[in-house]
Amino acid sequence: MSYDSLSNSNRESWSRPSFWESVCTKLSICNGTSRTTRTGTTAKDDVKSEEAQRRRHCLNQDGYVRVDEPLDPGLVQKLRAGVESLQAVGYPASFILLFDETWELASVSRHIMQQSTHHKNQFNFDILAWYIQGEGFSPHRDRQPENVKHSFHGAAENDNDNDNDNDAKFVTHWIALTDATPENSCLYVIPKPHDPGYMSGDTDTQDPLQRALPNKQAFQHIRALPRKQGTSLLFTHRIIHWGSAREPNSKMPPRVAISFVCSDPAFEKSYLTRAEQHYFCSSSSSSEISSGPPFHIRLLLVCAQLLIYYQRFDLSKDTVQACYQYCKDHEDELEESYRQKVFLEYVKAMKEQQQKQKQKQKQNQTEDNNCKAAAEKDEKLKEDREDDDDDDDDDDDDDEEEAMLEEMLNAETGGYGDQFEDDYDAANDDEPEDGALDLQEMNNDNDDKNDDDDEEEESVSLFGKRSSTDSGEKQGRASKRSKQPPS
């Protein structure tokens, strides 16, 4: 079977479970019905209370904790093979969310987080999977709230002593589906005790990473967190962490991982409008768990997450459009603030596509000017193609512009156009630093941007943002969701 990029024209194919089951032949899609689990770790396997207390204590004290108890090796291996099958035909790892086995693991993860974090935290359907073949991820925090102390349970607003007795309202469970090592990529963190901004918040004048690593002695506090296949990590929204790049000549397979998140709904609501109990079995039987949401909800989550993290994927314009249209058709299933973020990221993704197209046109024009004969030949070919395709292209462009304008108007009238801002990853971002969307930008060519490379090189901070005084005031601004994903 030939696997094409996702587009609106072939949606009838990729919106069916059978399409994806043909890609991952060892996995299943039962469309949200309960199923019997295999032997191994299940959602009902209770860890000893001492171990649960240890995890919670380490999360509070250090911002992260290793979970050494391995998950069901058969389940983990199936998911790893599924991700590799997806990658082999060009689909991002997060399409593994479509399969029952992922939701079996999600149910296990949900139970682990229930045992190891505050009782108010709930599974929130923030799920990502990764296949690290080359580059890793830059240092970041997962969330940058306006009031950091209020993103912890029991934290008093005037409490400045950084007590270790406050549970985070947002915790990620990161599971290694392959061995994760410094050679093929693993996570690195700066523990809470060595991070001044962890509880008190980041300042407007100093880069958070530079603040945590003020001298060469401070680098000894960086922790590498290699994991064996099937083991995992728990870490909070405030821990500075990153994923290393895979060694180019490594003989180890690329690192594969998946992450799930729990959060207090008062801090961050579930990404889905239906409460978690609709998608997880409440049976007390240890042999039966839910296989998760129905297929169309799983696909909705994948499309939404691809748009949120579009900069991490080499998505074609057709795929961006297809993901947006699928989300638009099911928008009532998405929680309001998450839905707004998804559609704003769609606009940014399309604007970047337009910029790439303009750059390509400029490059082609330059090449044409250097070779007049080739230019004349290309122009004739171009005219021939335009005679055939102009009507269709114009219709597509009109649809794209209309969709972008609609979302920008929604953001403007809804008052959330300036709500979402990248935390520290805007070094290559041409959007306004305050996250605002200007309706007039739809008609701007953006050809007059300042690209002073020397100035940029001097002012880029370790977290990606400029550390100069003119942009430092942006550094500590609120941004509930980070564009940088869990690695």
N, C-alpha and C positions, 0 to 999 in steps of 0.2 A: 504494500500500500504506500502511496505517495502522501507525505504530510506537508501541506502548505501552511504558510503563515495564516494566523487567524484573521479573518476579515468579515465584514458584514455580508459579503456575497456568498461565503461558504459557511455561514453560521448554522444552517440547517444540519450540517455535518458535525461540527465540533460542539454543538450544544446537546448532543446525544451521548449517553453513557457508553454505548457500543463503540464509539470512536476512540475513547480513551482506554477502554478495555482492550482494544486492539493494539494500543501502544504498550501498555503494561499488562501483559497476558497473565501474569501470576497474581495480580491483584483483582479485587472485586468492587462492584458498585451495587449495593442492595437498596439504594434510594431511601435510606433513613429508617430501616426496620431494625428491631432488636436481633441480636445474633449471639451465638454461644462462643465464648472465648476459648482459645487454646490454652494449654498448660503454660505456666510461667507467671510473671508478675501481672496481676490484674488490678483493676481499679479498687477492688475491695481488700487487697492485701495491706493490712495495717502494719506500719513499722512500729517498733517499740517506742513507747512514750519518751524514753531517754533520747533516742535518736531524733525524734521530732523536735524535742526541746533543744537539742544540740544545733540542729539546722536553724531554728528560729533565732537562737542566741548568736550564731555566727552571722546571720543576715543582719541582725541589729548592730553587732559589734564591728563587722568588717565590710558589710555591704554585699557579700557573696558567700556561698558555701558550696563545697563539693558534695555531690550525692553519689556515693560509690556503689550503692546497691544496683547491680545491672538489671535492666529491663529484659523482657522476654527476647532471647536472642533470635528466635525464629521470626518474630514480628519485626524486629529491628533490621534483620537481613533482608526481609522482603521489601521494606520501605527503602532501604539503600538501593537495592536492585531496581526498584521502581523509579527512583530519581535518576539513576544512571540511564535507564531506558528512555525517559523523557528527554534528557540531555542529548542522547544519541540522535534524536530526530529533531532537535532544535527548540525544545520547549523548556521554559524556566522550571526550576525545581519545585516551585510552589504549586504547580499543577498536581502534585502528590496529594493535595488537600481534597481532591475529587474522590479519593478511594476510601473504602470502609476501614482499611487497616490503619490509616492515619487517624481516624476518629476513635478507633480502639485504643491507640496510643494516647490520643487526646484525653480519653476518659481516665486512663492511668495517670497522666500528668495532672489532670484536674484534682484527683484524689491526693496526689503528693503535695500539691500546693495548698489544698485544704488543711492538710495535717501540719504543714511547715510554715504557714503564714497566718496572718490575722483572720479571725473567723468571718469578718465582713468582706474580705476579698473574694471575688467571684471570677470564674473563668469568663474571659471577655472576648474570645474569638479573634484576638490579634495573633495570627499564626503566619509563620514564614518558614520556608525551607531554602537551604543554600547548598550549592555545589561549587566549591572553591577550587578552580583550576589554575588560577593565576593570582590576580590581585586580591588583597584582603579588604579591610575596612578601616577608615581613619578613626582616631580617638573621638569619643562622643559620650554624652549622657543620653539615655533614652527619653527622658522628659525634663523640661525646664519650666516648672510652674512659677507663677508670680510670687507665691508665698511658699517657700520650700518646706518650712516647718509644718505647714498645714497639709503637706502631702505625706505625712506620717501620722499614724494613729496615736492619739494622746499627746501629741507635741503641743506645748504651750507657746503662744505667740511671742512671749517675752522670755522664753527659756533659751539662754545663750550658753549653756554648759555642755552641749552636745552629748547628752545622756545616751547610753546604749540600750535604753529600755523602750524605744519607740519602733513599732512595726511599720514598714513601708506600705503605702496604699497601692503600690504597683510593683509586681515581682514577675520576672521572666524565668521560665524553666527551659533551659537550653540543653538539648539532647544530642549526643554524638551518634550518628548513624554509621560512621566509620571511626577508626582511630583518629584522634585529632592531636597532632604533635607540632612542635616548632618547625619540623621539616615540611609537613604538608598543610600547615595552618592550624593554629589554635588561638584561643582567646587570651588576652593580657588585660590586667586590671591594675588600678591604683587603689589599694584598700582605703576604706573610709578614714582610719586614723591619720593617714598621710595626705588627705585631701581637704584643704581648708574650706572649699566651697560645697562640700557634700551636704552638710546640714545648714550652714549659714547662708548659702547661696553664693553665686558668682558675682564678682564686682564689675563695675562698668569700665574700669580702667586697666584691668589685667586679664590676659588670657588664662582660662581655667587650668590648662595643662601646664603652662609656665608657672602658675601660682603653686600647683602641686609639686612641681619639679624645679624649685628655685636654684638649686646648685647640684653639682655632680654627685654629692653624697646621696641626694634624694632618689636618684635613679635605682639605687639598690632596693627600694621598696616596691618596684614594679614586680608583679607576680605573673608568671606564665602558668596557664591552667590547662595542661594537656589532659585529655580524657580518652579512656579506652572505649571501644565501641559498646554502646548500650548504657554507658554511665552518663552523668549529666551534671549540670550546674544550676543553682538558683542565684539570681542577683537582682538588686533593686534598680529602680529607675534613675538613681543618682550616682551609681558607680561609673567612673570614667573607665571605659573599656574599648578595646579594638581587636580586630582579627588580623593576624600576620599574613603576609603573602606566602604562597607556596614556593618552595625552592624550585627554580626552573628545571634542574636536572634530577629532581627527586624521583626515585623509583616507587615511592609510595603512591597509592591511588589518591585522587583529589578528595579533599575533605568534604563530607556530606553531613549536614546537621539540620535539625528542625527545632523551632521554638514555639512555646505556648505562653500565654500571659494570664495572670489574674490581677484584678484591680478592685478597689472599693468603688462602687458606682457613683459615690459622692465625689470622687476624684476624676474617674474616667469611666463612662458607661460602656456596656457591651457594644460591640460594633453592629450587632443585629438587634432589631426591635423586639424580637421574641426573646423572652427570658431564657436563661440557660436550661431551666428544667424542661423546656419543650423539646430539647435536643439530646438530653442525657437520661438514660433509664434510671428510675428511682428504686428499682427492685433491690431487695436486700440479698438476692442470690449472687454468689461470687462467680457463677458460671455464665451469667448473661449481662451484657452491657449494650447500650445503644450504639448503633453504627453511625450516629450523628445526624446532622441536618439532611434534608432531601437534596438530591443532586443539584437542582437549580440554585439552592442557597450556597452550596459548596462552590459552584462555578461563579456565583456572584462575588463571594469572598476573594476568589483568585483574581478575577478581573479588577476588583477594587484595589487589592493590594498591589497588583502590577502597576496601576495608575499612581498609587501613593509613592511607590519606589521606582518610578519609571527611569530615573537616572542610573539605576543599577542594572538595567536591562537594555539590550540593544533592540528595542521594539520598533518595528516599522510603523509608518503613519497609519496604515490600514489596521494594524493590530491595536494601536492606541484608540482609533475610532471604534473598532469592534468592541473593545473592553468598555469604552464609555457608553455605547449604545445599550450593551447588556445591563450595565449598572442603571442606566436611565430607565430601562423597561421594568426594573425591579427596585426602584429607588425607595419605595415604601418599606422595604425589608431592612434598610440601613438606618442606623441611629442618626439623628439629625446632624450633629456636629461632625461625625465621621463622613456622612454623605457630602456635606459641604466641602470638607477637605478633599475628598475624592474628586469632586468636580472642579475644584480650584486647581488641583494638580493636573487634571486633564487639560485645562487651559494653558498651563505652563508647558506641558509636554507638546502641545500643538504649536505653541509659539516657538519652541526650540526647533521643531520640525521645519517651520517656516524659515527660521534663521539658517538652518542647514541647507535648505533649498536655495536660498539667496546666495550663500557662500559658494555653493556648487555652481550656480549660474555665473557668478563673478569669476570663478576659476576657469570655467569654460570660455568665458569671454576673453580672459587674458591669453589663454592658449590660442584662441582664434585670432587674436590680434598679432600674435607672433608668427602665424602661418596663414597668410591671406587665402591661399588656394584651398587649404583645408577648411577655412572658415566658410568660403563660398559653397563648398561641397556640403558641409554640415548644415548650412542655412537652407539649402535646397531640400535636404533630407528632413529637416525640422519642419519646413513648410508642408511637405508631403504628409508627415505624421499629423500635423495640426489640422490639416483638411479633414482627416478621418476622425480625430479624437477630441477636437475642440469642444464639441457639445457636451460630451460626457465629462471632460475635465472641468468645464465651467460649472456643471451641475454639482460635481463633487466639492469643488472649492466653495460654492455658495452654501452647501449644506454644512461644511466645516465652519465657515465664518458665522453662520447663523447659530450653530451650537455653541461656539465660543462666546459669541455676544450674549446669548441667553444666560450662560453661567456667570458671566461677568456682571450682567445686570442683576441677576439674582443675588450675587455677592454684595453688590452696591446697595440694593434696596433692603437686603436682609441685615446689613450692618456687620457682615463678617469678612469683608474683603481684606481687612488689615489684621485679622485675628491670627493667621497662621504664618509663622516665620521659621525658617531653618535655624537650628540652634547654633551650630558652629561649622557648617559645611558649605558656606557660600563663596568659597574662594573662586570657583568657576561659574558662579551663578550671576546671570545678568539681570535678575529681577530686582526690584526695589528691596533694600535691606529690611524695611519694616513690613514686608509681606503684602503691602497694599497693591491692588490691581487697578490700574488706570484705564478707564474705558477708552480714552483717546489712543492708547497704545495699539489698538486694533488697526489703526491707520498709519502708525509710525514705522519707518523703515529701520530705526535704531542704528543708522549708519554713522552717527556722530558721537558714538561712545568713546570715552577716553581710554586708550590702551597703552598707557605709559608703562612699559614692562619694567623699567628700573624702579619706578615708584612702587609698583605692585610687589616686586620681589622684596623690597625692604619692609613692606608693611604687612605681609601675610603672617599671621600668627600660627602657632602649632595646631590650633583647633580649626584653622581654615579661614576664620574671619580676619579682617584687618585689625591690627592692634593699635593703629594710630589714634590720636585723640579725637579726630573728626568722626571716626566710626566706633570708637570705644563705647560711646553711650548706647549703642545698639546691642552690645554684647550681653548685657544682663537682662534684656527685656523678656517678657513672658512669652513662652511658646510651649503649649501643652504637649504637642506632638512633635517629635523629632523626625526629620527626613531620613536620618541615618538609621538603618535597621539594625536589629540585633544581629550580630555577625554570624 
